[in-house]
């Protein structure tokens, strides 16, 4: 009788432990939330890299534009000096 009662109590305890755990739907929902979180981080990372690349390109374009304007001003001053214009 003691063995039977012990086996029944062990079985009940085992069922209670399994019943207290998360359900299949809860596990799937947790995994989906984790995957969604990872995807959001990856998207934010890609957006950040794209923004940094755009800023670097804008800086390079600005430098190139300023350099070409400086060259054009130098050429204009040199031509003016050749013609006998104002000298500074």
PyMOL Python script that loads the backbone (N, CA, C, O; Angstrom):
from pymol import cmd

cmd.read_pdbstr("""\
ATOM      1  N   UNK A   1       0.820  -1.187   0.000  1.00  0.00           N
ATOM      2  CA  UNK A   1       0.000   0.000   0.000  1.00  0.00           C
ATOM      3  C   UNK A   1       0.868   1.257   0.000  1.00  0.00           C
ATOM      4  O   UNK A   1       0.560   2.233  -0.684  1.00  0.00           O
ATOM      5  N   UNK A   2       1.957   1.225   0.774  1.00  0.00           N
ATOM      6  CA  UNK A   2       2.834   2.388   0.828  1.00  0.00           C
ATOM      7  C   UNK A   2       3.454   2.651  -0.535  1.00  0.00           C
ATOM      8  O   UNK A   2       3.596   3.801  -0.950  1.00  0.00           O
ATOM      9  N   UNK A   3       3.824   1.576  -1.232  1.00  0.00           N
ATOM     10  CA  UNK A   3       4.428   1.753  -2.557  1.00  0.00           C
ATOM     11  C   UNK A   3       3.416   2.363  -3.526  1.00  0.00           C
ATOM     12  O   UNK A   3       3.766   3.232  -4.325  1.00  0.00           O
ATOM     13  N   UNK A   4       2.202   1.924  -3.459  1.00  0.00           N
ATOM     14  CA  UNK A   4       1.173   2.445  -4.351  1.00  0.00           C
ATOM     15  C   UNK A   4       0.932   3.920  -4.080  1.00  0.00           C
ATOM     16  O   UNK A   4       0.842   4.714  -5.016  1.00  0.00           O
ATOM     17  N   UNK A   5       0.828   4.289  -2.842  1.00  0.00           N
ATOM     18  CA  UNK A   5       0.623   5.691  -2.469  1.00  0.00           C
ATOM     19  C   UNK A   5       1.829   6.523  -2.909  1.00  0.00           C
ATOM     20  O   UNK A   5       1.662   7.632  -3.418  1.00  0.00           O
ATOM     21  N   UNK A   6       3.024   6.004  -2.719  1.00  0.00           N
ATOM     22  CA  UNK A   6       4.236   6.715  -3.115  1.00  0.00           C
ATOM     23  C   UNK A   6       4.271   6.916  -4.623  1.00  0.00           C
ATOM     24  O   UNK A   6       4.611   8.000  -5.099  1.00  0.00           O
ATOM     25  N   UNK A   7       3.921   5.877  -5.377  1.00  0.00           N
ATOM     26  CA  UNK A   7       3.909   5.989  -6.843  1.00  0.00           C
ATOM     27  C   UNK A   7       2.861   6.999  -7.304  1.00  0.00           C
ATOM     28  O   UNK A   7       3.117   7.776  -8.224  1.00  0.00           O
ATOM     29  N   UNK A   8       1.717   6.997  -6.692  1.00  0.00           N
ATOM     30  CA  UNK A   8       0.655   7.949  -7.041  1.00  0.00           C
ATOM     31  C   UNK A   8       1.115   9.374  -6.728  1.00  0.00           C
ATOM     32  O   UNK A   8       0.901  10.288  -7.524  1.00  0.00           O
ATOM     33  N   UNK A   9       1.741   9.556  -5.579  1.00  0.00           N
ATOM     34  CA  UNK A   9       2.231  10.897  -5.223  1.00  0.00           C
ATOM     35  C   UNK A   9       3.332  11.368  -6.166  1.00  0.00           C
ATOM     36  O   UNK A   9       3.366  12.542  -6.533  1.00  0.00           O
ATOM     37  N   UNK A  10       4.222  10.482  -6.560  1.00  0.00           N
ATOM     38  CA  UNK A  10       5.281  10.826  -7.514  1.00  0.00           C
ATOM     39  C   UNK A  10       4.663  11.180  -8.865  1.00  0.00           C
ATOM     40  O   UNK A  10       5.087  12.137  -9.513  1.00  0.00           O
ATOM     41  N   UNK A  11       3.673  10.417  -9.285  1.00  0.00           N
ATOM     42  CA  UNK A  11       3.005  10.698 -10.557  1.00  0.00           C
ATOM     43  C   UNK A  11       2.306  12.048 -10.512  1.00  0.00           C
ATOM     44  O   UNK A  11       2.376  12.818 -11.470  1.00  0.00           O
ATOM     45  N   UNK A  12       1.637  12.336  -9.410  1.00  0.00           N
ATOM     46  CA  UNK A  12       0.949  13.629  -9.257  1.00  0.00           C
ATOM     47  C   UNK A  12       1.964  14.762  -9.256  1.00  0.00           C
ATOM     48  O   UNK A  12       1.738  15.801  -9.877  1.00  0.00           O
ATOM     49  N   UNK A  13       3.069  14.569  -8.569  1.00  0.00           N
ATOM     50  CA  UNK A  13       4.111  15.601  -8.534  1.00  0.00           C
ATOM     51  C   UNK A  13       4.684  15.829  -9.936  1.00  0.00           C
ATOM     52  O   UNK A  13       4.910  16.969 -10.343  1.00  0.00           O
ATOM     53  N   UNK A  14       4.913  14.750 -10.660  1.00  0.00           N
ATOM     54  CA  UNK A  14       5.426  14.873 -12.031  1.00  0.00           C
ATOM     55  C   UNK A  14       4.460  15.613 -12.937  1.00  0.00           C
ATOM     56  O   UNK A  14       4.874  16.468 -13.721  1.00  0.00           O
ATOM     57  N   UNK A  15       3.188  15.297 -12.839  1.00  0.00           N
ATOM     58  CA  UNK A  15       2.165  15.976 -13.635  1.00  0.00           C
ATOM     59  C   UNK A  15       2.088  17.450 -13.248  1.00  0.00           C
ATOM     60  O   UNK A  15       1.939  18.313 -14.113  1.00  0.00           O
ATOM     61  N   UNK A  16       2.189  17.737 -11.963  1.00  0.00           N
ATOM     62  CA  UNK A  16       2.126  19.127 -11.492  1.00  0.00           C
ATOM     63  C   UNK A  16       3.305  19.930 -12.025  1.00  0.00           C
ATOM     64  O   UNK A  16       3.147  21.089 -12.407  1.00  0.00           O
ATOM     65  N   UNK A  17       4.474  19.326 -12.050  1.00  0.00           N
ATOM     66  CA  UNK A  17       5.653  20.037 -12.563  1.00  0.00           C
ATOM     67  C   UNK A  17       5.499  20.324 -14.050  1.00  0.00           C
ATOM     68  O   UNK A  17       5.799  21.424 -14.513  1.00  0.00           O
ATOM     69  N   UNK A  18       5.026  19.324 -14.797  1.00  0.00           N
ATOM     70  CA  UNK A  18       4.827  19.518 -16.239  1.00  0.00           C
ATOM     71  C   UNK A  18       3.722  20.533 -16.499  1.00  0.00           C
ATOM     72  O   UNK A  18       3.831  21.350 -17.414  1.00  0.00           O
ATOM     73  N   UNK A  19       2.674  20.487 -15.710  1.00  0.00           N
ATOM     74  CA  UNK A  19       1.541  21.395 -15.902  1.00  0.00           C
ATOM     75  C   UNK A  19       1.918  22.835 -15.573  1.00  0.00           C
ATOM     76  O   UNK A  19       1.325  23.761 -16.126  1.00  0.00           O
ATOM     77  N   UNK A  20       2.880  23.044 -14.697  1.00  0.00           N
ATOM     78  CA  UNK A  20       3.275  24.404 -14.314  1.00  0.00           C
ATOM     79  C   UNK A  20       4.195  25.056 -15.331  1.00  0.00           C
ATOM     80  O   UNK A  20       4.382  26.273 -15.297  1.00  0.00           O
ATOM     81  N   UNK A  21       4.763  24.288 -16.219  1.00  0.00           N
ATOM     82  CA  UNK A  21       5.686  24.836 -17.214  1.00  0.00           C
ATOM     83  C   UNK A  21       4.937  25.592 -18.304  1.00  0.00           C
ATOM     84  O   UNK A  21       3.709  25.538 -18.375  1.00  0.00           O
ATOM     85  N   UNK A  22       5.672  26.286 -19.141  1.00  0.00           N
ATOM     86  CA  UNK A  22       5.023  27.046 -20.220  1.00  0.00           C
ATOM     87  C   UNK A  22       4.409  26.112 -21.260  1.00  0.00           C
ATOM     88  O   UNK A  22       4.899  25.011 -21.512  1.00  0.00           O
ATOM     89  N   UNK A  23       3.330  26.590 -21.847  1.00  0.00           N
ATOM     90  CA  UNK A  23       2.664  25.786 -22.873  1.00  0.00           C
ATOM     91  C   UNK A  23       3.425  25.928 -24.197  1.00  0.00           C
ATOM     92  O   UNK A  23       4.317  26.767 -24.327  1.00  0.00           O
ATOM     93  N   UNK A  24       3.065  25.112 -25.154  1.00  0.00           N
ATOM     94  CA  UNK A  24       3.718  25.147 -26.464  1.00  0.00           C
ATOM     95  C   UNK A  24       3.519  26.516 -27.117  1.00  0.00           C
ATOM     96  O   UNK A  24       4.434  27.051 -27.743  1.00  0.00           O
ATOM     97  N   UNK A  25       2.330  27.070 -26.967  1.00  0.00           N
ATOM     98  CA  UNK A  25       2.040  28.379 -27.553  1.00  0.00           C
ATOM     99  C   UNK A  25       2.897  29.470 -26.906  1.00  0.00           C
ATOM    100  O   UNK A  25       3.380  30.378 -27.582  1.00  0.00           O
ATOM    101  N   UNK A  26       3.076  29.366 -25.585  1.00  0.00           N
ATOM    102  CA  UNK A  26       3.896  30.357 -24.885  1.00  0.00           C
ATOM    103  C   UNK A  26       5.352  30.279 -25.328  1.00  0.00           C
ATOM    104  O   UNK A  26       6.013  31.302 -25.502  1.00  0.00           O
ATOM    105  N   UNK A  27       5.843  29.057 -25.508  1.00  0.00           N
ATOM    106  CA  UNK A  27       7.221  28.872 -25.963  1.00  0.00           C
ATOM    107  C   UNK A  27       7.384  29.440 -27.372  1.00  0.00           C
ATOM    108  O   UNK A  27       8.363  30.127 -27.659  1.00  0.00           O
ATOM    109  N   UNK A  28       6.416  29.149 -28.252  1.00  0.00           N
ATOM    110  CA  UNK A  28       6.483  29.670 -29.616  1.00  0.00           C
ATOM    111  C   UNK A  28       6.395  31.191 -29.632  1.00  0.00           C
ATOM    112  O   UNK A  28       7.096  31.842 -30.408  1.00  0.00           O
ATOM    113  N   UNK A  29       5.543  31.762 -28.786  1.00  0.00           N
ATOM    114  CA  UNK A  29       5.413  33.216 -28.719  1.00  0.00           C
ATOM    115  C   UNK A  29       6.716  33.849 -28.230  1.00  0.00           C
ATOM    116  O   UNK A  29       7.130  34.894 -28.733  1.00  0.00           O
ATOM    117  N   UNK A  30       7.354  33.219 -27.254  1.00  0.00           N
ATOM    118  CA  UNK A  30       8.628  33.722 -26.733  1.00  0.00           C
ATOM    119  C   UNK A  30       9.713  33.669 -27.819  1.00  0.00           C
ATOM    120  O   UNK A  30      10.495  34.609 -27.964  1.00  0.00           O
ATOM    121  N   UNK A  31       9.757  32.572 -28.575  1.00  0.00           N
ATOM    122  CA  UNK A  31      10.741  32.443 -29.655  1.00  0.00           C
ATOM    123  C   UNK A  31      10.485  33.464 -30.761  1.00  0.00           C
ATOM    124  O   UNK A  31      11.427  34.020 -31.326  1.00  0.00           O
ATOM    125  N   UNK A  32       9.197  33.712 -31.073  1.00  0.00           N
ATOM    126  CA  UNK A  32       8.858  34.702 -32.098  1.00  0.00           C
ATOM    127  C   UNK A  32       9.259  36.097 -31.639  1.00  0.00           C
ATOM    128  O   UNK A  32       9.785  36.883 -32.426  1.00  0.00           O
ATOM    129  N   UNK A  33       9.014  36.406 -30.378  1.00  0.00           N
ATOM    130  CA  UNK A  33       9.392  37.714 -29.842  1.00  0.00           C
ATOM    131  C   UNK A  33      10.909  37.891 -29.884  1.00  0.00           C
ATOM    132  O   UNK A  33      11.409  38.973 -30.192  1.00  0.00           O
ATOM    133  N   UNK A  34      11.622  36.835 -29.576  1.00  0.00           N
ATOM    134  CA  UNK A  34      13.092  36.875 -29.622  1.00  0.00           C
ATOM    135  C   UNK A  34      13.572  37.113 -31.055  1.00  0.00           C
ATOM    136  O   UNK A  34      14.462  37.932 -31.283  1.00  0.00           O
ATOM    137  N   UNK A  35      12.990  36.402 -32.013  1.00  0.00           N
ATOM    138  CA  UNK A  35      13.367  36.568 -33.419  1.00  0.00           C
ATOM    139  C   UNK A  35      13.031  37.977 -33.906  1.00  0.00           C
ATOM    140  O   UNK A  35      13.811  38.586 -34.638  1.00  0.00           O
ATOM    141  N   UNK A  36      11.873  38.493 -33.502  1.00  0.00           N
ATOM    142  CA  UNK A  36      11.487  39.847 -33.889  1.00  0.00           C
ATOM    143  C   UNK A  36      12.454  40.884 -33.315  1.00  0.00           C
ATOM    144  O   UNK A  36      12.796  41.862 -33.980  1.00  0.00           O
ATOM    145  N   UNK A  37      12.885  40.663 -32.087  1.00  0.00           N
ATOM    146  CA  UNK A  37      13.823  41.573 -31.438  1.00  0.00           C
ATOM    147  C   UNK A  37      15.164  41.570 -32.163  1.00  0.00           C
ATOM    148  O   UNK A  37      15.759  42.624 -32.384  1.00  0.00           O
ATOM    149  N   UNK A  38      15.629  40.397 -32.526  1.00  0.00           N
ATOM    150  CA  UNK A  38      16.895  40.292 -33.257  1.00  0.00           C
ATOM    151  C   UNK A  38      16.778  40.978 -34.610  1.00  0.00           C
ATOM    152  O   UNK A  38      17.699  41.677 -35.033  1.00  0.00           O
ATOM    153  N   UNK A  39      15.653  40.786 -35.292  1.00  0.00           N
ATOM    154  CA  UNK A  39      15.448  41.421 -36.597  1.00  0.00           C
ATOM    155  C   UNK A  39      15.426  42.940 -36.466  1.00  0.00           C
ATOM    156  O   UNK A  39      15.960  43.644 -37.323  1.00  0.00           O
ATOM    157  N   UNK A  40      14.813  43.448 -35.403  1.00  0.00           N
ATOM    158  CA  UNK A  40      14.764  44.901 -35.194  1.00  0.00           C
ATOM    159  C   UNK A  40      16.159  45.463 -34.942  1.00  0.00           C
ATOM    160  O   UNK A  40      16.491  46.545 -35.427  1.00  0.00           O
ATOM    161  N   UNK A  41      16.968  44.739 -34.193  1.00  0.00           N
ATOM    162  CA  UNK A  41      18.340  45.192 -33.929  1.00  0.00           C
ATOM    163  C   UNK A  41      19.159  45.178 -35.212  1.00  0.00           C
ATOM    164  O   UNK A  41      19.927  46.105 -35.466  1.00  0.00           O
ATOM    165  N   UNK A  42      19.004  44.147 -36.013  1.00  0.00           N
ATOM    166  CA  UNK A  42      19.734  44.067 -37.282  1.00  0.00           C
ATOM    167  C   UNK A  42      19.325  45.199 -38.222  1.00  0.00           C
ATOM    168  O   UNK A  42      20.169  45.769 -38.914  1.00  0.00           O
ATOM    169  N   UNK A  43      18.028  45.525 -38.248  1.00  0.00           N
ATOM    170  CA  UNK A  43      17.560  46.614 -39.102  1.00  0.00           C
ATOM    171  C   UNK A  43      18.119  47.949 -38.617  1.00  0.00           C
ATOM    172  O   UNK A  43      18.552  48.773 -39.423  1.00  0.00           O
ATOM    173  N   UNK A  44      18.112  48.160 -37.316  1.00  0.00           N
ATOM    174  CA  UNK A  44      18.659  49.399 -36.755  1.00  0.00           C
ATOM    175  C   UNK A  44      20.149  49.515 -37.059  1.00  0.00           C
ATOM    176  O   UNK A  44      20.647  50.603 -37.348  1.00  0.00           O
ATOM    177  N   UNK A  45      20.849  48.401 -36.992  1.00  0.00           N
ATOM    178  CA  UNK A  45      22.286  48.386 -37.301  1.00  0.00           C
ATOM    179  C   UNK A  45      22.511  48.753 -38.771  1.00  0.00           C
ATOM    180  O   UNK A  45      23.386  49.561 -39.082  1.00  0.00           O
ATOM    181  N   UNK A  46      21.732  48.167 -39.664  1.00  0.00           N
ATOM    182  CA  UNK A  46      21.865  48.459 -41.092  1.00  0.00           C
ATOM    183  C   UNK A  46      21.534  49.928 -41.376  1.00  0.00           C
ATOM    184  O   UNK A  46      22.211  50.578 -42.171  1.00  0.00           O
ATOM    185  N   UNK A  47      20.491  50.444 -40.723  1.00  0.00           N
ATOM    186  CA  UNK A  47      20.126  51.847 -40.906  1.00  0.00           C
ATOM    187  C   UNK A  47      21.226  52.773 -40.409  1.00  0.00           C
ATOM    188  O   UNK A  47      21.505  53.801 -41.025  1.00  0.00           O
ATOM    189  N   UNK A  48      21.846  52.409 -39.300  1.00  0.00           N
ATOM    190  CA  UNK A  48      22.923  53.218 -38.735  1.00  0.00           C
ATOM    191  C   UNK A  48      24.134  53.237 -39.665  1.00  0.00           C
ATOM    192  O   UNK A  48      24.755  54.280 -39.868  1.00  0.00           O
ATOM    193  N   UNK A  49      24.459  52.085 -40.221  1.00  0.00           N
ATOM    194  CA  UNK A  49      25.587  52.002 -41.158  1.00  0.00           C
ATOM    195  C   UNK A  49      25.286  52.829 -42.405  1.00  0.00           C
ATOM    196  O   UNK A  49      26.157  53.542 -42.903  1.00  0.00           O
ATOM    197  N   UNK A  50      24.069  52.738 -42.906  1.00  0.00           N
ATOM    198  CA  UNK A  50      23.689  53.503 -44.095  1.00  0.00           C
ATOM    199  C   UNK A  50      23.766  55.005 -43.828  1.00  0.00           C
ATOM    200  O   UNK A  50      24.214  55.767 -44.685  1.00  0.00           O
ATOM    201  N   UNK A  51      23.331  55.433 -42.641  1.00  0.00           N
ATOM    202  CA  UNK A  51      23.386  56.850 -42.289  1.00  0.00           C
ATOM    203  C   UNK A  51      24.833  57.327 -42.183  1.00  0.00           C
ATOM    204  O   UNK A  51      25.155  58.434 -42.613  1.00  0.00           O
ATOM    205  N   UNK A  52      25.699  56.503 -41.616  1.00  0.00           N
ATOM    206  CA  UNK A  52      27.114  56.873 -41.498  1.00  0.00           C
ATOM    207  C   UNK A  52      27.763  56.970 -42.875  1.00  0.00           C
ATOM    208  O   UNK A  52      28.559  57.873 -43.130  1.00  0.00           O
ATOM    209  N   UNK A  53      27.421  56.040 -43.758  1.00  0.00           N
ATOM    210  CA  UNK A  53      27.960  56.086 -45.118  1.00  0.00           C
ATOM    211  C   UNK A  53      27.465  57.322 -45.864  1.00  0.00           C
ATOM    212  O   UNK A  53      28.230  57.950 -46.597  1.00  0.00           O
ATOM    213  N   UNK A  54      26.193  57.675 -45.685  1.00  0.00           N
ATOM    214  CA  UNK A  54      25.642  58.866 -46.334  1.00  0.00           C
ATOM    215  C   UNK A  54      26.327  60.128 -45.817  1.00  0.00           C
ATOM    216  O   UNK A  54      26.610  61.045 -46.588  1.00  0.00           O
ATOM    217  N   UNK A  55      26.592  60.174 -44.518  1.00  0.00           N
ATOM    218  CA  UNK A  55      27.276  61.336 -43.940  1.00  0.00           C
ATOM    219  C   UNK A  55      28.700  61.445 -44.477  1.00  0.00           C
ATOM    220  O   UNK A  55      29.173  62.544 -44.770  1.00  0.00           O
ATOM    221  N   UNK A  56      29.381  60.313 -44.607  1.00  0.00           N
ATOM    222  CA  UNK A  56      30.739  60.322 -45.146  1.00  0.00           C
ATOM    223  C   UNK A  56      30.742  60.778 -46.596  1.00  0.00           C
ATOM    224  O   UNK A  56      31.636  61.516 -47.010  1.00  0.00           O
ATOM    225  N   UNK A  57      29.751  60.348 -47.372  1.00  0.00           N
ATOM    226  CA  UNK A  57      29.655  60.757 -48.779  1.00  0.00           C
ATOM    227  C   UNK A  57      29.373  62.249 -48.878  1.00  0.00           C
ATOM    228  O   UNK A  57      29.953  62.944 -49.712  1.00  0.00           O
ATOM    229  N   UNK A  58      28.474  62.740 -48.019  1.00  0.00           N
ATOM    230  CA  UNK A  58      28.156  64.168 -48.024  1.00  0.00           C
ATOM    231  C   UNK A  58      29.391  64.992 -47.675  1.00  0.00           C
ATOM    232  O   UNK A  58      29.623  66.046 -48.267  1.00  0.00           O
ATOM    233  N   UNK A  59      30.176  64.518 -46.726  1.00  0.00           N
ATOM    234  CA  UNK A  59      31.405  65.223 -46.341  1.00  0.00           C
ATOM    235  C   UNK A  59      32.395  65.233 -47.502  1.00  0.00           C
ATOM    236  O   UNK A  59      32.998  66.264 -47.800  1.00  0.00           O
ATOM    237  N   UNK A  60      32.561  64.085 -48.156  1.00  0.00           N
ATOM    238  CA  UNK A  60      33.473  64.007 -49.295  1.00  0.00           C
ATOM    239  C   UNK A  60      33.008  64.906 -50.434  1.00  0.00           C
ATOM    240  O   UNK A  60      33.827  65.563 -51.076  1.00  0.00           O
ATOM    241  N   UNK A  61      31.708  64.942 -50.690  1.00  0.00           N
ATOM    242  CA  UNK A  61      31.170  65.815 -51.740  1.00  0.00           C
ATOM    243  C   UNK A  61      31.411  67.286 -51.407  1.00  0.00           C
ATOM    244  O   UNK A  61      31.756  68.078 -52.283  1.00  0.00           O
ATOM    245  N   UNK A  62      31.230  67.640 -50.152  1.00  0.00           N
ATOM    246  CA  UNK A  62      31.439  69.013 -49.716  1.00  0.00           C
ATOM    247  C   UNK A  62      32.904  69.418 -49.881  1.00  0.00           C
ATOM    248  O   UNK A  62      33.204  70.523 -50.334  1.00  0.00           O
ATOM    249  N   UNK A  63      33.799  68.527 -49.512  1.00  0.00           N
ATOM    250  CA  UNK A  63      35.228  68.807 -49.661  1.00  0.00           C
ATOM    251  C   UNK A  63      35.589  68.958 -51.133  1.00  0.00           C
ATOM    252  O   UNK A  63      36.344  69.857 -51.503  1.00  0.00           O
ATOM    253  N   UNK A  64      35.048  68.074 -51.975  1.00  0.00           N
ATOM    254  CA  UNK A  64      35.334  68.153 -53.411  1.00  0.00           C
ATOM    255  C   UNK A  64      34.801  69.456 -54.006  1.00  0.00           C
ATOM    256  O   UNK A  64      35.461  70.071 -54.844  1.00  0.00           O
ATOM    257  N   UNK A  65      33.622  69.875 -53.580  1.00  0.00           N
ATOM    258  CA  UNK A  65      33.031  71.116 -54.096  1.00  0.00           C
ATOM    259  C   UNK A  65      33.866  72.319 -53.650  1.00  0.00           C
ATOM    260  O   UNK A  65      34.122  73.225 -54.443  1.00  0.00           O
ATOM    261  N   UNK A  66      34.285  72.329 -52.396  1.00  0.00           N
ATOM    262  CA  UNK A  66      35.104  73.435 -51.894  1.00  0.00           C
ATOM    263  C   UNK A  66      36.450  73.463 -52.608  1.00  0.00           C
ATOM    264  O   UNK A  66      36.964  74.540 -52.911  1.00  0.00           O
ATOM    265  N   UNK A  67      37.025  72.302 -52.880  1.00  0.00           N
ATOM    266  CA  UNK A  67      38.312  72.228 -53.569  1.00  0.00           C
ATOM    267  C   UNK A  67      38.192  72.741 -55.002  1.00  0.00           C
ATOM    268  O   UNK A  67      39.063  73.472 -55.474  1.00  0.00           O
ATOM    269  N   UNK A  68      37.122  72.363 -55.695  1.00  0.00           N
ATOM    270  CA  UNK A  68      36.949  72.834 -57.073  1.00  0.00           C
ATOM    271  C   UNK A  68      36.696  74.345 -57.098  1.00  0.00           C
ATOM    272  O   UNK A  68      37.154  75.032 -58.012  1.00  0.00           O
ATOM    273  N   UNK A  69      35.975  74.863 -56.107  1.00  0.00           N
ATOM    274  CA  UNK A  69      35.747  76.318 -56.035  1.00  0.00           C
ATOM    275  C   UNK A  69      37.061  77.041 -55.767  1.00  0.00           C
ATOM    276  O   UNK A  69      37.312  78.107 -56.329  1.00  0.00           O
ATOM    277  N   UNK A  70      37.896  76.464 -54.912  1.00  0.00           N
ATOM    278  CA  UNK A  70      39.206  77.067 -54.615  1.00  0.00           C
ATOM    279  C   UNK A  70      40.072  77.089 -55.863  1.00  0.00           C
ATOM    280  O   UNK A  70      40.750  78.081 -56.131  1.00  0.00           O
ATOM    281  N   UNK A  71      40.058  76.015 -56.622  1.00  0.00           N
ATOM    282  CA  UNK A  71      40.843  75.953 -57.859  1.00  0.00           C
ATOM    283  C   UNK A  71      40.332  76.965 -58.873  1.00  0.00           C
ATOM    284  O   UNK A  71      41.117  77.646 -59.532  1.00  0.00           O
ATOM    285  N   UNK A  72      39.019  77.060 -58.992  1.00  0.00           N
ATOM    286  CA  UNK A  72      38.435  78.014 -59.944  1.00  0.00           C
ATOM    287  C   UNK A  72      38.796  79.440 -59.553  1.00  0.00           C
ATOM    288  O   UNK A  72      39.094  80.259 -60.422  1.00  0.00           O
ATOM    289  N   UNK A  73      38.773  79.750 -58.262  1.00  0.00           N
ATOM    290  CA  UNK A  73      39.158  81.086 -57.805  1.00  0.00           C
ATOM    291  C   UNK A  73      40.632  81.358 -58.099  1.00  0.00           C
ATOM    292  O   UNK A  73      40.981  82.466 -58.507  1.00  0.00           O
ATOM    293  N   UNK A  74      41.492  80.377 -57.901  1.00  0.00           N
ATOM    294  CA  UNK A  74      42.912  80.554 -58.191  1.00  0.00           C
ATOM    295  C   UNK A  74      43.143  80.799 -59.672  1.00  0.00           C
ATOM    296  O   UNK A  74      43.932  81.668 -60.046  1.00  0.00           O
ATOM    297  N   UNK A  75      42.469  80.050 -60.502  1.00  0.00           N
ATOM    298  CA  UNK A  75      42.618  80.221 -61.949  1.00  0.00           C
ATOM    299  C   UNK A  75      42.120  81.598 -62.367  1.00  0.00           C
ATOM    300  O   UNK A  75      42.758  82.263 -63.184  1.00  0.00           O
ATOM    301  N   UNK A  76      40.993  82.033 -61.819  1.00  0.00           N
ATOM    302  CA  UNK A  76      40.447  83.344 -62.160  1.00  0.00           C
ATOM    303  C   UNK A  76      41.410  84.453 -61.738  1.00  0.00           C
ATOM    304  O   UNK A  76      41.610  85.409 -62.487  1.00  0.00           O
ATOM    305  N   UNK A  77      42.003  84.340 -60.562  1.00  0.00           N
ATOM    306  CA  UNK A  77      42.958  85.349 -60.097  1.00  0.00           C
ATOM    307  C   UNK A  77      44.209  85.347 -60.957  1.00  0.00           C
ATOM    308  O   UNK A  77      44.766  86.409 -61.234  1.00  0.00           O
ATOM    309  N   UNK A  78      44.663  84.170 -61.387  1.00  0.00           N
ATOM    310  CA  UNK A  78      45.851  84.090 -62.236  1.00  0.00           C
ATOM    311  C   UNK A  78      45.582  84.721 -63.592  1.00  0.00           C
ATOM    312  O   UNK A  78      46.434  85.434 -64.123  1.00  0.00           O
ATOM    313  N   UNK A  79      44.420  84.471 -64.153  1.00  0.00           N
ATOM    314  CA  UNK A  79      44.075  85.070 -65.450  1.00  0.00           C
ATOM    315  C   UNK A  79      43.929  86.583 -65.331  1.00  0.00           C
ATOM    316  O   UNK A  79      44.313  87.326 -66.234  1.00  0.00           O
ATOM    317  N   UNK A  80      43.380  87.021 -64.229  1.00  0.00           N
ATOM    318  CA  UNK A  80      43.221  88.454 -63.998  1.00  0.00           C
ATOM    319  C   UNK A  80      44.595  89.118 -63.868  1.00  0.00           C
ATOM    320  O   UNK A  80      44.806  90.227 -64.360  1.00  0.00           O
ATOM    321  N   UNK A  81      45.506  88.443 -63.215  1.00  0.00           N
ATOM    322  CA  UNK A  81      46.866  88.976 -63.054  1.00  0.00           C
ATOM    323  C   UNK A  81      47.569  89.035 -64.406  1.00  0.00           C
ATOM    324  O   UNK A  81      48.330  89.972 -64.653  1.00  0.00           O
ATOM    325  N   UNK A  82      47.341  88.073 -65.279  1.00  0.00           N
ATOM    326  CA  UNK A  82      47.943  88.075 -66.625  1.00  0.00           C
ATOM    327  C   UNK A  82      47.443  89.247 -67.461  1.00  0.00           C
ATOM    328  O   UNK A  82      48.194  89.823 -68.248  1.00  0.00           O
ATOM    329  N   UNK A  83      46.172  89.595 -67.284  1.00  0.00           N
ATOM    330  CA  UNK A  83      45.573  90.678 -68.058  1.00  0.00           C
ATOM    331  C   UNK A  83      45.959  92.034 -67.515  1.00  0.00           C
ATOM    332  O   UNK A  83      45.633  93.060 -68.112  1.00  0.00           O
ATOM    333  N   UNK A  84      46.639  92.050 -66.406  1.00  0.00           N
ATOM    334  CA  UNK A  84      47.040  93.326 -65.807  1.00  0.00           C
ATOM    335  C   UNK A  84      45.974  93.915 -64.923  1.00  0.00           C
ATOM    336  O   UNK A  84      45.892  95.131 -64.752  1.00  0.00           O
ATOM    337  N   UNK A  85      45.166  93.058 -64.368  1.00  0.00           N
ATOM    338  CA  UNK A  85      44.103  93.509 -63.480  1.00  0.00           C
ATOM    339  C   UNK A  85      44.650  93.878 -62.118  1.00  0.00           C
ATOM    340  O   UNK A  85      45.844  94.121 -61.942  1.00  0.00           O
ATOM    341  N   UNK A  86      43.766  93.912 -61.190  1.00  0.00           N
ATOM    342  CA  UNK A  86      44.162  94.279 -59.822  1.00  0.00           C
ATOM    343  C   UNK A  86      45.072  93.210 -59.237  1.00  0.00           C
ATOM    344  O   UNK A  86      44.865  92.012 -59.429  1.00  0.00           O
ATOM    345  N   UNK A  87      46.090  93.682 -58.515  1.00  0.00           N
ATOM    346  CA  UNK A  87      46.961  92.772 -57.818  1.00  0.00           C
ATOM    347  C   UNK A  87      46.764  92.971 -56.315  1.00  0.00           C
ATOM    348  O   UNK A  87      46.656  94.096 -55.828  1.00  0.00           O
ATOM    349  N   UNK A  88      46.724  91.900 -55.627  1.00  0.00           N
ATOM    350  CA  UNK A  88      46.537  92.000 -54.176  1.00  0.00           C
ATOM    351  C   UNK A  88      47.799  91.648 -53.463  1.00  0.00           C
ATOM    352  O   UNK A  88      47.841  91.674 -52.233  1.00  0.00           O
TER     353      UNK A  88
END
""", "prot")
cmd.dss("prot")
cmd.show_as("cartoon", "prot")
cmd.util.cbc("prot")
cmd.orient("prot")
